[in-house]
Amino acid sequence: MLLPPTHMALHSPRLLSLTRRAFSSSPSSFQGGVSMVQGASRGIGLEFVKQILEYDDKEHVIATCRNPSASTGLIHLKDKFADRLKILSLDLTVETSIEASALSIKETYGRLNLLINASGILSIPEVMHPETTLNKVEKSSLMLAYEVNAVGPILVIKHMWPLLKVGGGHGTGRSAAVVASLSARVASIGDNRLGGWHSYRSSKASLNQLSKTASLEFARRKDPVVCILLHPGTVDTDLSKPFQRNVPPDKLFTKEFSVQKLLSIINNVKIHDNGKFFAWDGQEIPW
Ligand SMILES: NC(=O)c1ccc[n+]([C@@H]2O[C@H](COP(=O)([O-])OP(=O)(O)OC[C@H]3O[C@@H](n4cnc5c(N)ncnc54)[C@H](OP(=O)(O)O)[C@@H]3O)[C@@H](O)[C@H]2O)c1
């Protein structure tokens, strides 16, 4: 019997295999959780990617950073976890790169169960120096710190929000999707006893307020999303290197230790933790 062309085409072995392949890469076919780590090129963000991939062999991780080809750490992880790690280019100061990442994640995975904002700036040689006195406060440093530490992360949360879904996700037993943004204890206004670092402190305080505000909206809409802020401790990374001189050795954490502690908070978070600011040891920090 002569089959009509469309029917014949659908039964061709080559097309059947192509159709299966198309289905097997559809968003719904991802069984494990889907986590995104923003600011993953190095430091604490890179360590989050590594530990999440190692912890659960079903977990998929999207690692974003400004310049993926320059991150040897991410390239190394991609070699090891080729099927479960996707690397995307995202610059916090370019909103279109945030939107493009959200679209790519939607098309590939259809959801996110965990979003970690791990990026941050404190000092940049020749560009931004943590202020030791009011006289050294400059508009350019304030604006840059706000753009990278506060504006960028809340835009990431905004664009990823439609994708945040419960079910799966790194760490079993969670009843909500989690958004965790890396803040710093020095952002606390109540705990500010030393002064200084005007740009960094105030930009992280702004991140805290923006995240708290988002958390209230999630709660009001009954969205099962928990939005928290985390202080990682003083961690031995590029960010803290220029300021480690007065830190006692037992107060300077490794990335491995800090991220283990932070993942333990993330994995045990409950809906009533929405909007809270936690230190690495699980203690709440005053605003
Ligand atoms: N280390 C500490 O002691 C400490 C203490 C308290 C809080 N924190 C917070 O913890 C987080 C991680 O810090 P860290 O110690 O891991 O710092 P880090 O090693 O200096 O890494 C900072 C990360 O932020 C990224 N980043 C900077 N500007 C960006 C931009 N415009 N767009 C996208 N990504 C950008 C960097 O990417 P590039 O590689 O492209 O520059 C890098 O991945 C930060 O939010 C920091 O404020 C750290």
PDBQT file of the ligand as one rigid body, heavy atoms in Angstrom, charges set to zero:
ROOT
HETATM    1  N1  LIG A 301      35.017  36.166  50.644  1.00  0.00    +0.000 N 
HETATM    2  C1  LIG A 301      34.504  36.701  51.726  1.00  0.00    +0.000 C 
HETATM    3  O1  LIG A 301      35.164  36.781  52.794  1.00  0.00    +0.000 OA
HETATM    4  C2  LIG A 301      33.081  37.223  51.741  1.00  0.00    +0.000 A 
HETATM    5  C3  LIG A 301      32.568  37.732  52.954  1.00  0.00    +0.000 A 
HETATM    6  C4  LIG A 301      31.259  38.202  52.972  1.00  0.00    +0.000 A 
HETATM    7  C5  LIG A 301      30.478  38.157  51.830  1.00  0.00    +0.000 A 
HETATM    8  N2  LIG A 301      31.021  37.665  50.663  1.00  0.00    +0.000 N 
HETATM    9  C6  LIG A 301      30.155  37.655  49.467  1.00  0.00    +0.000 C 
HETATM   10  O2  LIG A 301      30.171  36.357  48.891  1.00  0.00    +0.000 OA
HETATM   11  C7  LIG A 301      30.003  36.461  47.463  1.00  0.00    +0.000 C 
HETATM   12  C8  LIG A 301      31.111  35.686  46.758  1.00  0.00    +0.000 C 
HETATM   13  O3  LIG A 301      32.342  36.308  47.067  1.00  0.00    +0.000 OA
HETATM   14  P1  LIG A 301      33.751  35.652  46.714  1.00  0.00    +0.000 P 
HETATM   15  O4  LIG A 301      34.564  35.769  47.924  1.00  0.00    +0.000 OA
HETATM   16  O5  LIG A 301      33.560  34.339  46.077  1.00  0.00    +0.000 OA
HETATM   17  O6  LIG A 301      34.278  36.717  45.650  1.00  0.00    +0.000 OA
HETATM   18  P2  LIG A 301      35.231  36.550  44.376  1.00  0.00    +0.000 P 
HETATM   19  O7  LIG A 301      36.103  35.358  44.523  1.00  0.00    +0.000 OA
HETATM   20  O8  LIG A 301      35.866  37.886  44.192  1.00  0.00    +0.000 OA
HETATM   21  O9  LIG A 301      34.175  36.259  43.191  1.00  0.00    +0.000 OA
HETATM   22  C9  LIG A 301      33.268  37.263  42.829  1.00  0.00    +0.000 C 
HETATM   23  C10 LIG A 301      32.398  36.772  41.708  1.00  0.00    +0.000 C 
HETATM   24  O10 LIG A 301      31.516  37.832  41.307  1.00  0.00    +0.000 OA
HETATM   25  C11 LIG A 301      31.553  37.917  39.893  1.00  0.00    +0.000 C 
HETATM   26  N3  LIG A 301      31.200  39.219  39.339  1.00  0.00    +0.000 N 
HETATM   27  C12 LIG A 301      31.769  40.415  39.582  1.00  0.00    +0.000 A 
HETATM   28  N4  LIG A 301      31.192  41.353  38.818  1.00  0.00    +0.000 NA
HETATM   29  C13 LIG A 301      30.255  40.736  38.059  1.00  0.00    +0.000 A 
HETATM   30  C14 LIG A 301      29.337  41.151  37.054  1.00  0.00    +0.000 A 
HETATM   31  N5  LIG A 301      29.257  42.430  36.633  1.00  0.00    +0.000 N 
HETATM   32  N6  LIG A 301      28.509  40.235  36.498  1.00  0.00    +0.000 NA
HETATM   33  C15 LIG A 301      28.555  38.941  36.878  1.00  0.00    +0.000 A 
HETATM   34  N7  LIG A 301      29.419  38.479  37.819  1.00  0.00    +0.000 NA
HETATM   35  C16 LIG A 301      30.256  39.370  38.393  1.00  0.00    +0.000 A 
HETATM   36  C17 LIG A 301      32.993  37.544  39.549  1.00  0.00    +0.000 C 
HETATM   37  O11 LIG A 301      33.102  37.234  38.169  1.00  0.00    +0.000 OA
HETATM   38  P3  LIG A 301      34.428  37.588  37.294  1.00  0.00    +0.000 P 
HETATM   39  O12 LIG A 301      35.334  36.407  37.448  1.00  0.00    +0.000 OA
HETATM   40  O13 LIG A 301      33.900  37.761  35.924  1.00  0.00    +0.000 OA
HETATM   41  O14 LIG A 301      35.021  38.850  37.855  1.00  0.00    +0.000 OA
HETATM   42  C18 LIG A 301      33.197  36.350  40.472  1.00  0.00    +0.000 C 
HETATM   43  O15 LIG A 301      32.617  35.186  39.944  1.00  0.00    +0.000 OA
HETATM   44  C19 LIG A 301      29.991  37.960  47.141  1.00  0.00    +0.000 C 
HETATM   45  O16 LIG A 301      28.656  38.394  47.041  1.00  0.00    +0.000 OA
HETATM   46  C20 LIG A 301      30.648  38.583  48.368  1.00  0.00    +0.000 C 
HETATM   47  O17 LIG A 301      30.226  39.912  48.571  1.00  0.00    +0.000 OA
HETATM   48  C21 LIG A 301      32.303  37.194  50.590  1.00  0.00    +0.000 A 
ENDROOT
TORSDOF 0
